[in-house]
């Protein structure tokens, strides 16, 4: 039995244990349904919320980045939870979306919990911590594994949680060591845009999370925040301006999308430029004339911090309704 087969078997056991711990099969409520005509306070509290979980593996190889993002969301709604999950692999100019599923589950008191589904399996540790994610579909196999404790953890003012971890990706028998960003956010369902974000690294010296907590108003300037791990130290900037330096027309959505940015903190301690190396862009559905955009960019650039300039590469996600 090869390594990934053993891990898939372990994931199936872990998934079964996780679900049995909930007292019901995948997605079923953990409590008896309320009497007819009596509202369930827990369901009312969760209704209309979007729980976003992004798990992004990044490694540098030569002059390009190797990135595997898992983008997962759960939206509570009357009668259940609408779930979406995407898994992608990006290397240089090549993108592959190897997993994309949408499904619904019954109401639950823990809608934020990631659930296994079809070819997506999970390795779960204490406290429901995700220790690995496995995609296995015939001969197509890919695994992400957390290989150590958290290197850094940051919490935002809107409840965002960002955890930086050592990790590894396995493609068949190939192992690639890198870093994992485990990111959680929650929004109201009325917030069509959830705020752009980026995960950038410069080897072992610098790792940066750049986030706009809420969608920017129409225009090309956003108020961001930076969390950084520089030489193993925790640094934060709460007031950072990110401007679109250049744009490109994305005709399927009839909207412009950014292809380069400038970054500047209000205290002038951080400056940077980023530009798109390659992209995976989707147009959503809508009444028009402008359609939603969901864009993932591999970016390259530089960031000046503490009077030192670092070359950076990584992932930038941009969404707009």
Rosetta blueprint (number, residue, H / E / L):
1 X L
2 X L
3 X H
4 X H
5 X H
6 X H
7 X H
8 X H
9 X H
10 X H
11 X H
12 X H
13 X H
14 X H
15 X H
16 X H
17 X H
18 X H
19 X H
20 X H
21 X H
22 X L
23 X L
24 X L
25 X L
26 X L
27 X L
28 X L
29 X L
30 X L
31 X L
32 X L
33 X L
34 X L
35 X L
36 X L
37 X L
38 X L
39 X L
40 X L
41 X H
42 X H
43 X H
44 X H
45 X H
46 X H
47 X L
48 X L
49 X E
50 X E
51 X E
52 X E
53 X E
54 X E
55 X E
56 X E
57 X E
58 X E
59 X E
60 X E
61 X E
62 X L
63 X L
64 X E
65 X E
66 X E
67 X E
68 X E
69 X E
70 X E
71 X E
72 X E
73 X E
74 X E
75 X E
76 X E
77 X E
78 X L
79 X L
80 X E
81 X E
82 X E
83 X E
84 X E
85 X E
86 X E
87 X E
88 X E
89 X E
90 X E
91 X E
92 X L
93 X L
94 X E
95 X E
96 X E
97 X E
98 X E
99 X E
100 X E
101 X E
102 X E
103 X E
104 X E
105 X E
106 X L
107 X L
108 X L
109 X L
110 X L
111 X L
112 X L
113 X L
114 X L
115 X L
116 X L
117 X E
118 X L
119 X L
120 X E
121 X E
122 X E
123 X E
124 X E
125 X L
126 X H
127 X H
128 X H
129 X L
130 X E
131 X E
132 X E
133 X E
134 X E
135 X E
136 X E
137 X E
138 X L
139 X L
140 X E
141 X E
142 X E
143 X E
144 X E
145 X E
146 X E
147 X E
148 X E
149 X E
150 X E
151 X E
152 X E
153 X E
154 X E
155 X E
156 X L
157 X L
158 X L
159 X L
160 X L
161 X E
162 X E
163 X E
164 X E
165 X E
166 X E
167 X E
168 X E
169 X E
170 X E
171 X E
172 X L
173 X L
174 X E
175 X E
176 X E
177 X E
178 X E
179 X E
180 X E
181 X E
182 X E
183 X E
184 X E
185 X E
186 X E
187 X E
188 X E
189 X L
190 X L
191 X L
192 X L
193 X L
194 X L
195 X L
196 X L
197 X E
198 X E
199 X E
200 X E
201 X E
202 X E
203 X L
204 X L
205 X L
206 X E
207 X E
208 X E
209 X E
210 X E
211 X E
212 X L
213 X L
214 X L
215 X L
216 X L
217 X L
218 X L
219 X L
220 X L
221 X E
222 X E
223 X E
224 X E
225 X E
226 X E
227 X E
228 X E
229 X E
230 X E
231 X L
232 X L
233 X E
234 X E
235 X E
236 X E
237 X E
238 X E
239 X E
240 X E
241 X E
242 X E
243 X E
244 X E
245 X E
246 X E
247 X E
248 X E
249 X E
250 X E
251 X L
252 X L
253 X L
254 X L
255 X E
256 X E
257 X E
258 X E
259 X E
260 X E
261 X E
262 X E
263 X E
264 X E
265 X E
266 X L
267 X L
268 X L
269 X L
270 X E
271 X E
272 X E
273 X E
274 X E
275 X E
276 X E
277 X E
278 X E
279 X E
280 X E
281 X E
282 X E
283 X E
284 X L
285 X L
286 X L
287 X L
288 X L
289 X L
290 X L
291 X L
292 X L
293 X E
294 X E
295 X E
296 X E
297 X E
298 X E
299 X E
300 X E
301 X E
302 X E
303 X E
304 X E
305 X E
306 X L
307 X L
308 X E
309 X E
310 X E
311 X E
312 X E
313 X E
314 X E
315 X E
316 X E
317 X E
318 X E
319 X E
320 X E
321 X L
